[in-house]
Amino acid sequence: MSDNPYSVDPPARPELRKSLGVLDGVAIAASSTAATTSIGIGLGVTAGVVGLHLPAIMLLAFLPVMGIAGAFSRLNKVEPNAGNGYVWVGRSLTPWLGFLVGWVNLVAVLAFLAYTTAVTGSALLQLAGDAGLHRVGGLALDPGSTAQTTAVGILVLVAVTLTAVTGVRSAARLQAGLLVFEYVVLLGFCGYGIVTGPHDFSLSWFDPFAIPSATALAQGLLLSVFCYWGFESAFSVNEEVRDPMDASRAGITTLFTMLGLFLLGSVAFQRVLSEEELVGHGAEGLAFFGDRLASQPWAALPLIALMFSAVASLQAGVIPTARAMFAMSRDRTLGPVWSKVSPRYGTPAAGTVLIGALAAVVAGLALVIPRLADMIMATVSAVGIVVALSYALTAIAAAVRFRSLLREDWREGIRAVVLPSLSAAALLGLGGYLGWSFYTSADHFEAGADNGWFLLATPLAMIASGFVAAAWAKWVRKSPYFRTGKGTDADAPQLIATSSR
């Protein structure tokens, strides 16, 4: 037996248990996108930027994300791998950028889990208040306090992490049950709000040219891209599906489902709430929406749905991230702990627990921003920029890998090369423009959601740390990934681009 802790000789290569179908993938991807959380909280945050043009910004953001989804699907057909973008970008562009994709996805998910941990705690504290529990001992419960919501949310994070250890199948079943409840409540309340809302419907809601400024448009688009973020979780568990095509079907199905839900929620919120109410209630937006449409106990249902969504997205955030780190560990770009597979559950149990622990630490660090609404804005802005970068690099990798199709079949070439390239250019342009607007909006640094330098420094730190970690993997761990750009499971016979048609 080799003394090398990273040894992954072919007979002993760690493999994940194949047990998932397309519906399981949809459950995981839909939970990762967390439509109820995005509607209940994200709409208020986005309205603070674009005003009453939520349907327009959601439709506009869907276009580049759909191009990215096409790139994911096509790449997954020829090379299914738990590392997805990390493997595909490393092979088609450069291992440095491939590693960066894997790394920024990790840190983005950790930031997302910290934000969702606080959202979960906030929902629980709001429910406690609705039940008449306003104090514990001498402490007044405050759903807007980052400290209180984080403390409660971490307890939930521990529980869902332990559940994720037992296997993706059991986690997917739990998430499917939570999703059914969420969507029934969401569809019911939003449908009722559209019919009975006091504010007149306006076609201007769908007009992107009416958005106040170019900066508002760019920030609104990246906030909306953040709302769609998570559909690719279906591709992170594609080594555990019975047919890799199921991962593609699950990702695309989830994306169109999210579009429908976001449009429904946007119109319903704007029919029921004024712009001031949308912006002013931020993290408590869905609870306020429910109170405007029904009395207790029915008004508590949207809040319960929000809590279920947050719990499901916590678990769904842990699962695909642990799988991505599993793929990176197989290539020795990360430590061996990430690729240890539990003989009992057939899952990367140690890595799953470690993701949960790191998320709890990041959630604690987020206490530097005391107000929950401010913490949400800062997190979403930072994650939106790095997610746009990750998506863009993956789309460019697809365009490079399938460029020969432009000569062989121009229709396929447009779908495989041109559309992903346009999507990548749009996202990179948006991220760059927003970063510049953050830089020029302040003259000093301050840890706050309204300080442009802080909002810019956070994603830049995420990206810079990726290059530092890549240098460590290349020259200290001496990972073979930086010589070949191929993931461990990418050494199968080469598949030509036309096989993806």
Residue, then its C-alpha position, 0 to 999 in steps of 0.5 A: m500500500s502506498d504511503n502517499p495519502y493522496s494515492v488513488d490507484p485505479p482499483a482503489r479509486p473512491e467512487l460514489r454510490k449510484s442511486l439517483g434518478v432525474l426527480d432526485g436531481v430536480a429535488i436537489a437542484a430546486s432546493s439549491t436555488a431555493a425559490t421560496t427564499s429567493i422570492g421571500i427575501g431576494l425580491g425585496v432586496t432586488a426591488g431596492v435596486v430596480g424598483l417595480h421592475l422585478p418581472a423585467i429583471m428576472l426575465l432578462a437575467f434568465l437569458p444568459v443563465m439559459g445559455i450557461a445551462g446549455a453549456f453545462s448540459r453539453l459538457n456533461k454529455v461528453e464528460p460527466n464529473a462531480g467537479n463539473g466546471y472545475v474539470w471542464v474549464g481545466r481541460s479546455l482553458t487552463p488548470w489555473l482557471g479550472f481550479l479557480v472555478g472550483w475554488v470560488n464555487l466553494v467560497a461562494v457556497l460557504a457565504f451562501l450557507a452563512y446567509t441561509t443559516a441566518v435566514t433560517g434562524s430569522a424564520l424560526l424567530q418570526l414563527a416563535g413571535d407569531a406563537g407568542l414567544h417574544r422573550v427567552g429568559g431576559l433576552a428579547l427575540d429579534p428576527g432582524s438581529t444577525a447574532q440571534t438568527t445566526a445562533v439559531g440557524i447554526l443549530v439547524l445547519v448541524a442537523v441538516t449536515l448530519t442528515a446529508v452524511t447519510g446519503v443523497r437519496s435520503a436527503a433528496r427525499l426529504q427535500a422533495g417533501l419540503l418542496v411540495f409543501e413550499y410550492v403549494v403554499l407559494l402557488g396558493f398565496c401568489g395566485y391569490g395575491i395576483v387576483t386580489g392585490p390592491h395595486d393595478f397590474s402594469l406592463s411597465w413592470f416588464d420593461p427593462f428600459a424603465i430601470p432607473s440607471a445602468t448601475a441599477l440594471a447591472q446590480g439587479l441582473l447579478l442579484s437575479v443571477f444569484c436567484y437562479w444560482g443552484f440549478e447546476s447542483a444537479f451536475s454536481v451529483n451526476e456521478e451518483v445518477r443512474d444515467p448522466m443525461d438525468a443530471s442535464r434534464a434535472g438542471i434544465t427542468t429546474l431552471f425553467t421551473m424557477l423562471g415561472l416561480f420568479l415571474l409569478g412571485s414578482v407579479a404577486f408581490q407587486r400587486v399586493l405590496s407597494e414599492e416602499e413596503l417591498v423594499g422596507h421589509g427585506a428579510e421579513g418580506l414573505a411574512f409581511f406578504g402573508d399578513r397582508l393576504a390572510s389572518q393567523p394562523w393561515a398567515a404563518l404558512p408562507l413563513i413556514a414555507l420560507m423556513f422549509s426552503a431555507v432548511a432544504s437549501l442549507q442541506a442542498g448547499v452542503i451536498p453538491t459542494a462536498r461532491a465538488m471538493f471530492a472531485m478536487s481531492r481525487d486530483r490532489t488539488l485539495g487534501p485527502v480528507w475530502s475524498k474519503v468515502s464512508p463505507r457505510y453510507g457511500t458518501p464523502a462523509a468527512g467532507t460533508v461534515l467539514i463543509g458544515a463546520l466551515a459554513a458555521v465559522v463563516a456565519g460567525l464571521a458575518l456577525v461583523i454586519p449586525r443587521l440581517a438585511d445588510m448582511i444579506m445585501a453584502t453576501v448576495s452582491a459578492v456571491g453574484i459577482v463570483v458566480a457570474l465569473s464561474y458561469a462565464l468561464t464554464a461557458i467559454a470552456a464549452a465554446v472552446r471545446f465545441r468550436s469545431l461544430l461551427r465548421e461542421d454544423w452551423r446550427e449546432g455551432i450557434r447553440a454550442v459556441v455562439l450562445p455560451s460565448l454571448s452569455a459569458a460576455a454578458l456576465l463578465g461585462l456585468g460583473g466588471y461594470l458593477g465592480w467599477s461602480f462599487y469602486t467609484s462609489a466610495d472614498h474609504f473602506e468600511a465593513g458595511a453593505d452600503n460601502g462600495w469598497f467593502l462590496l468590491a473587496t469581498p469578491l476580490a478576496m474570494i478570487a485572490s484566495g483561489f490563486v493562492a490555493a492553486a499555487w499551493a496545490k501546484w507546487v506544494r501538493k504537486s497535483p497532476y491536475f496542473r500538468t494535464g488539466k484533466g480530472t481523475d475521471a477525465d482519463a476515459p477515451q477522448l470523446i469528439a465534439t460531435s458526440s454531444r449532438 
